[in-house]
C-alpha cells in the first residue's frame, strides 16, 4: 500500500471516529464539541429548519463526506500504479465524486429522521365513542372491567354503567370520569 492510499485510509478512519461520536452524543447538531484542544463551534450551511432549504453541517454529514472521500480515494490510489501526482489527483477526484452525494444523502436521512411525523398523544376525549367488550361483569353502582380498542391497542379500563353488564357484552364509551375509568353503555343488539 502506498502513501497516498494510506493517507486516504486515515481520512476514512477519522470519518468512522466522527460517526461513533455522533452516535454516542445522541445529537445531530454539533453544538460545542470538544476533541482535546480542538473546539468545533456551531458550523452551519443555511438552516436545518423546514422551509429554509439549507443543510446543517452535522457530525453524520461530515462523517459521510469524509468516509466516502477517504475510502473512495484509497480504493483509487490502491488500484492505480505508482504514487505520483496523477494518482493523487485521481484519488481526490473520485473521492469528491463519492463524498458529495454521500454527505447530501446523510443530511437528508438525518433531517428525515428528526422531522418524522408521529401521532398525537391520546387524551381522555379520544376514548369517547370507543368500542369494547366487558371482561369483568359490571354491577349497578359498582365497577367492572372493559377492554377497549384504542389506536390499534387493546387497553383495559375500570368501567361503570347505569345497568348491569354481563361478561362478553359489547359496549361503547359515553364518558371518561377519570384516566383509568370509563362510563359505558351496551351497544344495541342487531337482530
Secondary structure, DSSP 8 states (H G I E B T S, - for coil): --HHHHHHHHHHHHHHHHHHHHHHH--SS--SEEETTEEE---EES--STTS--EE--HHHHHHHHHHHHHHHHHHHHHSSS-SHHHHHHHHHHHHHHHHHHHHHHHHHHHHHHT--------GGGGTT-EEEEEE-B-TTS-EEEEEEETTEEEEEEEE-SS-B-TT-EEEEEEEEETTEEEEEE-----
